[in-house]
Amino acid sequence: MAANSTVLLVGKCLKRETGNATTLARFGRALRSGGWEAVTRDPDSIPHTDALRALTKQYNIITVLGLHAYRTSHVLLACQELGVPYVTVFGGTDVNECVRDAVKKEVMGRVVAGAKSLVAFHDSMRDAALQVWPSILPNKIWIMPQAVVVDPNLDFDVLSYLNAKEAAHVENRAHSSDHDTATLHHENKGAEKSVQSAGRNESTRLEECSALGKFCTTENVPPHEGKGATARNENVNTRTNGILCKPQMEGLSGLVELPALFQPLVLMVAGLRPVKDVLFLTEAWSEWQQARGGYGRFLIVGPSLDPHYADHVLIQVSRLSGVRVCPSLTPRECQAVIRNATVLVNSSRSESMASSIMEAMALGECLFAHSFPDFFFLSQKAGR
């Protein structure tokens, strides 16, 4: 291998707070530790074959790794034209969502057929891919477990962050023509109904929020000031999907005694795009929170990945009680908030190895999520 031989990593990485960016960074570190050079590009920055040809010459690229068969498909198909070998890493969206669209499935089929190797994060993802494309040779698809490193920023002031978001919310409401002065003093009055999340059953949604409410108030979940002693994983060397995460020091600090206003603190970490269905629990949560006198907050933290959907979310949330939408944080800041949350929730309509889920597990925090095969696989591996 030449000293300057380079692997091109392709995936959605312009927003560093996304799971894709985290995974690509991990791949890059692994390659460099093995003596390779690695460069990372967003697929949108390689719009055509000529762009890939120029990049290949500039960096002496000898192979390409594409994260998500469909999202990187035009780059990987360009590799076929240029004769550049490539590896395709399946994402949960590929095998759970994109295969339902005939056009996307056909495009991914061409990508799969031309790949030198295929990678799945776990057995159920591999099995799903083999079911869709039975022509895949068993020795062509590899299992490479997903992983995260948890290192929460202990200097990040979680309480000040929450208070700042609360103050910004009050100020926004004060300048909104859609709400009167009385609403500013008691936001729980007159909350309008938000639209039902697409593709979800109303009774299921209410049942799940009821279960979440019971979970947040059960005696099994200790008060926040005592959380560190009982809610954390007893196993300091936490493994997530078979990969050793950064060892957690016994008695890891960073817990904050939150005031009653923020208890329970329900956290959702997700980019704002339709598949994440971040509004799934919010209306029922709003009703539940009002019944508790306005105590508790439901925090949605993540970047806007679909502007139209993000606008829809902001409009709906403005009518609800106790729900806040916040821009994305750095990974270490986000982990600090996860550490102080009562529970991390995930209401995505399709999910694979969500980084926030694995980070919460590595930190020994409580989770509330749909029973997807991937989550079930994670919980088995973690012994939950």
N, C-alpha and C positions, 0 to 999 in steps of 0.2 A: 504494500500500500504506500503510495507516494505521500510525502510529508504533508502536502497541501491538498490531499484528496478530501473532498467536502460532501457532506450530506445536506441536502436541502429539505428543511422541515416546512411543510405547508399546512396552514390551518388558520382559522379565524383568531387573530391575535392582536388586533388593533386596540382592543380594550383589555388591559392587563389583568383586570379583576375577574375575567371570565374563567370558567373551568378549562376551556380549550387553551387559553394562554398559559394557564398553570401547567397543564399536561405537556404542552410543547416545550416549556422551559425545563421541565423534568427530563424530557427526551434529550434536549440539548446538553444538559449537564452530564447525562449518562454517556452520550457519545464523546464528549470532550474528555471525560475521565478515561475513556478507552483509547485515546490517542487520535480521534477523528476531529476534523473541523466540522462545524455545523453553522448554518445560517438559517434564519427563520423568516418566512414571508407570509403575508396574508394572501389568499388566492386572488383577491381583487387587484392586487398589485402586479399580477402576472396575467393580463387579460387575453393574451394570444400566444401562439407558438413562437413568434419572433422574440417576444419578451423573455420566454423561457430559454430560448437559444442563447440570447445575450447573457442571461444570468449564468447559464451553464459554462460559458466560456470565461466569464469574469471570475468565477470562483472555483473553476475546475470541478464542477459537480459531477460525481460519478453515480449517484443514486438519489432518489427523491422519496420522502416519506410523507404521505398525505393523511392528515387526521380528518376523518369523516369522508366516506366514499362519495357522497353526493356533493357536499360543499366544495370539495377540491377536485371534482370530476373533470372540469375543463383543463386543469393543469395536468392531471394524470393522463388524460387522453392526448394531450400535447406531447407528453413523454413518449407515448406510443409512436407518434409521428417521428420523433427525433431519435428513437431507439435508446432512450435513457431508461434503465430499469427502475422500477418503483415498488414501494411497499404501501399497501392500503391498510389503515387502522380503522376498523369499524367504530362508529359512534352509536349510541343508543337511538338517536334520531334516524339513522340509516335503517336499522333492522326493525324499529317499532313504528315509525311514521312514514318515511319516504317510500318504503316498499308498497304502501297502499295506493300510491300514485303511479299509474302505468308508465307515464313518461319518465319519471324519476327512477323507477325500477329498471327500465330499459337502459338508461344511462349508466346506472350503477352496475348493471350486468356486464356492460362493455369494460368498465373499469376493473371489475373483479376478474374477468377473463384475461386481461392483459397484465395483471399484477404478478411480480416475481414471487411475492409472498403476501399473506394476509394476516392481520393481527386482530384478535379479540381480547377484551379485558377479562373475560371469564367464560366458563363453560356454557352458560345459558345463552350468551351472545353468540358464541361459536355455533351452537346448535340451531339458533334462529337463522343464522346466515346459511348454514348447510341445508336447512329446510327450504329457504328461498332459492338457493342456487345449488341444487344437489350434484351438479357437475364438478364442484370444488373437490380437488383431491385432498384426502385427509392430511397428507404431509405438506400441504401448501398453507394451511392455516395454523397459526401459533397462538398460544395463550400467554399474554404478558400482563400480569395483574396491575391494576391501577393502584396508585399510592398518593399519599399527601405527606407533607412535613408540617407539623404544627409547632408554632413558635409565637404565641400571642404577644403582642406589644404590651408589656406590663406598665409602660409609661403612658399609654393611651387612656385619657380620662373619660371613662364610659359614662359616668353620671353627667359630666359637663356636656358631653355629646348629646345625651338624651334630652337634657334641659334646653340645649340650643335648638334642637329639632322641635321641641314643644313650643318654645318662644316664636320660632319661625312660623309654625302652624297658626298660632293665635294671631300673629301679625297679618298673615295671608287672609285669614277669615275676616279680620277687621277691615281689610281693603276690598273684600268681595261684595259685589252688589247682590249676590244670591242669598245672603244670610243677613238677618237683622241683628240689632244690638243684643237682644236677649240671647241669641244663639251663642254669642261670644262668651257669655257668663256661664252658660250651661249647654255645651255642644250636643248633649244627648237629646234635646228636644227637637222634634220635627225632622228626624233623620229620614230622608227619602229612600225609597227602595232602589237598590242598584240592580242592574240587569243581571239575569241569571247567567252563570258561566256556561259557555257553549258546551253542549254535549254532556252535561252533568244532570243527574237526577236530583230534584229539589229535596226530596226526603232523605236521600243519601247525604247530601251536603249538610242538612240540619243535624242528622244523626252524628256525622263526624265532628261537627262543631260541638255538639253536646258532649261527645266523648272527650274532646279536647278540654272543654270547660271542666268536666269532672276530673280530668287528669291534673289540670292546673290547681285545683282546689283540694285534691285528695291529701290525706295525711301522709301518704307515701312519698309526697314531694315535700321535703323539709323547707322551712323558711330560708330565705336567701342567705342570711348570715351564717347558717349552719350547713349550707349546701356543699361546701368543699369536703366535708368529712364523710358524707354519705352518698352523694350523687355521682362522685367521680369513680372511674374504673379503678378497681383495686390493683389491677395489673399495670405497673408503671411502664413497662416496655410494651406498648400497645401495638398490635398488628392490625392493619386494615387490608382486607383482601389478601392476606398472606404476605404483605410487604411491611417490613418493620418501619414504623414511623419514628420521628425523632424522639428519643426517650424523654419521658416527662419526669421532672424532678419531684421527689416526694414533697408534699406540702406546697405545690406551685401556687404562688400568690396571684393577685390580679382580680380577686373577687371584691365586689363593691356592695356595700349595704344600700340597696335601692329603697327609696321612699315608697310609700303605699301606692302612689299614683302610677308607678311602673310595675306593680305586682298584680298579676303575673306579667312577665315580659315575654311575649311570644315573638319569635324571630323567624322571618323567611328571607333567605338569601337566594336571589334569583334575578337574572336579567329579564327585563320587561319585554317579553314576546309571547304570542298566544299560547304556545305549547306549555308554558310554565303555569298558566291559569292562576295567577296570583290572587285573583278576586274570589276564588272558589269558596273560601271560608269567611270572607270579610263581612258580608251582610249579617250572617248568623252570629258572628263574633260581635258585631256592633250591637245587636239586640241583647246578647248575653252580657256584654260589658255595661250597657245602660242599666240592666237589672241589678248590677253590682254597684250602682252609684257612680259609675264613670271611672272606676279603678281598673288598672291594667292597660297595657298597650300592645298592639299588634304592629310590629315593625317590618316593613318590606324594604330590603336593602339590595340595590343592584342597579346596573347601568341600563339605559334605554337602548334596546337592541332593535326595536320595531317602533318608530316614532308614532305611527297611528295608534298602535295598541297602547303605548305609553300614555298618550293623551287621554285615551279612553279610561285607563286606570286612574289617572289623576282626577278626572271628572267624577268618577264613581266614588273614589275615596273621599273627596271633598264633602260628600253627603253622609258620610258614615262617622260613627263615634269611635274614638280610640284606635283608629288605624292611621298609620303614618307611612309615607313613601319617602325613602331617603336615597340619595345618590350612593354609588358604590364606594366602598372603603378599600384601602390597601389590604392585602391578604392578612397581614399581622394585626391590623386594626380590627378587621372583621372577626378574626379569631378571638380577640379580646371581648367583643360584644357577644359572640357565641358563648364564651365562657361564663358570662354574666346573665344569660337568658334563662328563663325558666324551662323553655323547651324550644327546639328548632323544629319548624314544620316545613314540609315540602308537599305541595298540592299539584305538582306537575301532572299533565295528562300522559306524559311519556318521559321516562327518565332512565338513565343508565347509572354510571358511577359519578353522581354529583359530588363535587369537591367539598361542598359545605356539609353534606351528610357524613362523608368520611372524616372531615376535620372534627365534627361534633363527636363522632364515635371515638376518635383518637384522644379527644379531650375528656372523654367519659361523660359527655352531656346527654340529656334526654332528647329523644326524637319522636316525631309524630309524622307518619308518611303513609302513602298508599302502599298496598302490598304488591309491589311490582316484583317480578322474579329476581331482578338485580338487587333490590333491597333485601329480599329474603336471603339471597346468596351472601350478601355482606354481613347480615346479622348472624348467619351460621358460622362464617369465618371468624367473627369477632366473639363468638360464644355468647351472644345476647339472647 
